[in-house]
Amino acid sequence: MYEMRKHPESNRAGAMATFVGIVREDPLESSNSKVRYLEYEAFEEVAIQKLQELREDLTKREGIVDVSIHHVVDRLRVGDESLIIVVLGTRRRFVFPVLEEAVERVKKEVPIWKKEFTSENAYWVENVPPRQDAEGRG
């Protein structure tokens, strides 16, 4: 976020929205096991290109000054940060929709894969819709 505040056009910005994805211990599969760690792998050259294209596309949106996207490709434990997205914009009404779109598009368009290692087994996680709670929130 500090780097974004130093953006050459940051004087136009009136809002900054941030998403930080964190490894949780509840596994994607329904079971009593707990996540021990995740491993992220990527087709690195293509992933870098796709992240740059996504950033450029989102930055063209009305009211958006800049977008920063960073996805970790490594072994991560519960509580570690896996995805960080920062959207800098002229108004808050512009940054939140772009932030949400960025998260969803990273998951759908960027060749980064996640393997969950639980206390019982390990499996590759496919791109699935987010789980929702009783109120329908993801």
VOLUM-76218 format. One record per residue (C-alpha): x negated, z negated, y; residue in three letters; residue number from 0. Coordinates in steps of 0.25 Angstrom, whole numbers, plus 5000, padded with zeros to 4 digits. Layout:
{c1=X; c3=Z; c2=Y; aa=ALA; i=NUM}
...
// end
This chain:
{c1=5000; c3=5000; c2=5000; aa=MET; i=0}
{c1=4988; c3=4997; c2=5009; aa=TYR; i=1}
{c1=4983; c3=5011; c2=5008; aa=GLU; i=2}
{c1=4997; c3=5017; c2=5011; aa=MET; i=3}
{c1=4998; c3=5008; c2=5024; aa=ARG; i=4}
{c1=4985; c3=5016; c2=5028; aa=LYS; i=5}
{c1=4992; c3=5029; c2=5027; aa=HIS; i=6}
{c1=4989; c3=5038; c2=5039; aa=PRO; i=7}
{c1=5004; c3=5039; c2=5041; aa=GLU; i=8}
{c1=5007; c3=5025; c2=5038; aa=SER; i=9}
{c1=5012; c3=5023; c2=5053; aa=ASN; i=10}
{c1=5024; c3=5032; c2=5049; aa=ARG; i=11}
{c1=5028; c3=5022; c2=5038; aa=ALA; i=12}
{c1=5038; c3=5011; c2=5039; aa=GLY; i=13}
{c1=5039; c3=5008; c2=5024; aa=ALA; i=14}
{c1=5031; c3=5007; c2=5012; aa=MET; i=15}
{c1=5037; c3=5005; c2=4998; aa=ALA; i=16}
{c1=5029; c3=5001; c2=4985; aa=THR; i=17}
{c1=5032; c3=5002; c2=4970; aa=PHE; i=18}
{c1=5023; c3=4994; c2=4961; aa=VAL; i=19}
{c1=5026; c3=4996; c2=4946; aa=GLY; i=20}
{c1=5022; c3=4984; c2=4938; aa=ILE; i=21}
{c1=5020; c3=4983; c2=4923; aa=VAL; i=22}
{c1=5031; c3=4974; c2=4917; aa=ARG; i=23}
{c1=5031; c3=4966; c2=4904; aa=GLU; i=24}
{c1=5045; c3=4971; c2=4900; aa=ASP; i=25}
{c1=5042; c3=4984; c2=4891; aa=PRO; i=26}
{c1=5050; c3=4996; c2=4893; aa=LEU; i=27}
{c1=5055; c3=4995; c2=4878; aa=GLU; i=28}
{c1=5066; c3=4985; c2=4876; aa=SER; i=29}
{c1=5058; c3=4974; c2=4868; aa=SER; i=30}
{c1=5054; c3=4960; c2=4868; aa=ASN; i=31}
{c1=5039; c3=4964; c2=4870; aa=SER; i=32}
{c1=5032; c3=4963; c2=4883; aa=LYS; i=33}
{c1=5023; c3=4974; c2=4890; aa=VAL; i=34}
{c1=5008; c3=4970; c2=4888; aa=ARG; i=35}
{c1=5003; c3=4982; c2=4896; aa=TYR; i=36}
{c1=5005; c3=4996; c2=4900; aa=LEU; i=37}
{c1=4996; c3=5008; c2=4899; aa=GLU; i=38}
{c1=4998; c3=5020; c2=4909; aa=TYR; i=39}
{c1=4992; c3=5033; c2=4906; aa=GLU; i=40}
{c1=4992; c3=5046; c2=4914; aa=ALA; i=41}
{c1=4989; c3=5061; c2=4914; aa=PHE; i=42}
{c1=4980; c3=5057; c2=4926; aa=GLU; i=43}
{c1=4978; c3=5070; c2=4933; aa=GLU; i=44}
{c1=4992; c3=5074; c2=4932; aa=VAL; i=45}
{c1=4997; c3=5060; c2=4936; aa=ALA; i=46}
{c1=4988; c3=5060; c2=4948; aa=ILE; i=47}
{c1=4994; c3=5074; c2=4952; aa=GLN; i=48}
{c1=5008; c3=5069; c2=4950; aa=LYS; i=49}
{c1=5006; c3=5057; c2=4958; aa=LEU; i=50}
{c1=5001; c3=5064; c2=4970; aa=GLN; i=51}
{c1=5012; c3=5075; c2=4969; aa=GLU; i=52}
{c1=5022; c3=5064; c2=4968; aa=LEU; i=53}
{c1=5016; c3=5056; c2=4980; aa=ARG; i=54}
{c1=5015; c3=5069; c2=4988; aa=GLU; i=55}
{c1=5030; c3=5072; c2=4985; aa=ASP; i=56}
{c1=5035; c3=5059; c2=4989; aa=LEU; i=57}
{c1=5027; c3=5058; c2=5002; aa=THR; i=58}
{c1=5034; c3=5071; c2=5007; aa=LYS; i=59}
{c1=5047; c3=5063; c2=5007; aa=ARG; i=60}
{c1=5054; c3=5059; c2=5020; aa=GLU; i=61}
{c1=5048; c3=5047; c2=5026; aa=GLY; i=62}
{c1=5037; c3=5045; c2=5016; aa=ILE; i=63}
{c1=5023; c3=5043; c2=5022; aa=VAL; i=64}
{c1=5015; c3=5042; c2=5009; aa=ASP; i=65}
{c1=5017; c3=5038; c2=4994; aa=VAL; i=66}
{c1=5006; c3=5031; c2=4985; aa=SER; i=67}
{c1=5008; c3=5031; c2=4970; aa=ILE; i=68}
{c1=4998; c3=5024; c2=4960; aa=HIS; i=69}
{c1=5000; c3=5023; c2=4945; aa=HIS; i=70}
{c1=4991; c3=5015; c2=4937; aa=VAL; i=71}
{c1=4986; c3=5021; c2=4924; aa=VAL; i=72}
{c1=4980; c3=5010; c2=4915; aa=ASP; i=73}
{c1=4984; c3=4998; c2=4907; aa=ARG; i=74}
{c1=4993; c3=4989; c2=4915; aa=LEU; i=75}
{c1=4997; c3=4975; c2=4911; aa=ARG; i=76}
{c1=5011; c3=4968; c2=4915; aa=VAL; i=77}
{c1=5011; c3=4966; c2=4930; aa=GLY; i=78}
{c1=5001; c3=4977; c2=4933; aa=ASP; i=79}
{c1=5005; c3=4988; c2=4943; aa=GLU; i=80}
{c1=5007; c3=5002; c2=4937; aa=SER; i=81}
{c1=5013; c3=5010; c2=4949; aa=LEU; i=82}
{c1=5012; c3=5009; c2=4964; aa=ILE; i=83}
{c1=5019; c3=5018; c2=4973; aa=ILE; i=84}
{c1=5019; c3=5016; c2=4988; aa=VAL; i=85}
{c1=5028; c3=5024; c2=4998; aa=VAL; i=86}
{c1=5025; c3=5024; c2=5013; aa=LEU; i=87}
{c1=5037; c3=5029; c2=5021; aa=GLY; i=88}
{c1=5043; c3=5029; c2=5035; aa=THR; i=89}
{c1=5055; c3=5021; c2=5031; aa=ARG; i=90}
{c1=5059; c3=5013; c2=5019; aa=ARG; i=91}
{c1=5071; c3=5022; c2=5016; aa=ARG; i=92}
{c1=5060; c3=5033; c2=5012; aa=PHE; i=93}
{c1=5050; c3=5025; c2=5004; aa=VAL; i=94}
{c1=5059; c3=5018; c2=4994; aa=PHE; i=95}
{c1=5065; c3=5031; c2=4987; aa=PRO; i=96}
{c1=5052; c3=5038; c2=4987; aa=VAL; i=97}
{c1=5046; c3=5025; c2=4980; aa=LEU; i=98}
{c1=5056; c3=5025; c2=4970; aa=GLU; i=99}
{c1=5055; c3=5040; c2=4967; aa=GLU; i=100}
{c1=5040; c3=5039; c2=4966; aa=ALA; i=101}
{c1=5041; c3=5028; c2=4955; aa=VAL; i=102}
{c1=5050; c3=5037; c2=4947; aa=GLU; i=103}
{c1=5042; c3=5050; c2=4949; aa=ARG; i=104}
{c1=5029; c3=5043; c2=4945; aa=VAL; i=105}
{c1=5036; c3=5039; c2=4932; aa=LYS; i=106}
{c1=5042; c3=5053; c2=4930; aa=LYS; i=107}
{c1=5031; c3=5063; c2=4935; aa=GLU; i=108}
{c1=5018; c3=5056; c2=4933; aa=VAL; i=109}
{c1=5011; c3=5057; c2=4920; aa=PRO; i=110}
{c1=5008; c3=5042; c2=4918; aa=ILE; i=111}
{c1=5012; c3=5036; c2=4905; aa=TRP; i=112}
{c1=5014; c3=5021; c2=4902; aa=LYS; i=113}
{c1=5012; c3=5014; c2=4888; aa=LYS; i=114}
{c1=5018; c3=5000; c2=4887; aa=GLU; i=115}
{c1=5011; c3=4990; c2=4878; aa=PHE; i=116}
{c1=5020; c3=4978; c2=4874; aa=THR; i=117}
{c1=5018; c3=4966; c2=4865; aa=SER; i=118}
{c1=5025; c3=4974; c2=4854; aa=GLU; i=119}
{c1=5021; c3=4989; c2=4856; aa=ASN; i=120}
{c1=5016; c3=5000; c2=4865; aa=ALA; i=121}
{c1=5024; c3=5013; c2=4869; aa=TYR; i=122}
{c1=5023; c3=5024; c2=4880; aa=TRP; i=123}
{c1=5034; c3=5022; c2=4890; aa=VAL; i=124}
{c1=5042; c3=5035; c2=4893; aa=GLU; i=125}
{c1=5047; c3=5037; c2=4907; aa=ASN; i=126}
{c1=5061; c3=5030; c2=4906; aa=VAL; i=127}
{c1=5071; c3=5026; c2=4917; aa=PRO; i=128}
{c1=5068; c3=5012; c2=4922; aa=PRO; i=129}
{c1=5075; c3=5001; c2=4915; aa=ARG; i=130}
{c1=5087; c3=4995; c2=4923; aa=GLN; i=131}
{c1=5091; c3=4981; c2=4924; aa=ASP; i=132}
{c1=5106; c3=4976; c2=4924; aa=ALA; i=133}
{c1=5108; c3=4981; c2=4938; aa=GLU; i=134}
{c1=5103; c3=4995; c2=4935; aa=GLY; i=135}
{c1=5089; c3=4993; c2=4942; aa=ARG; i=136}
{c1=5077; c3=4999; c2=4937; aa=GLY; i=137}
// end
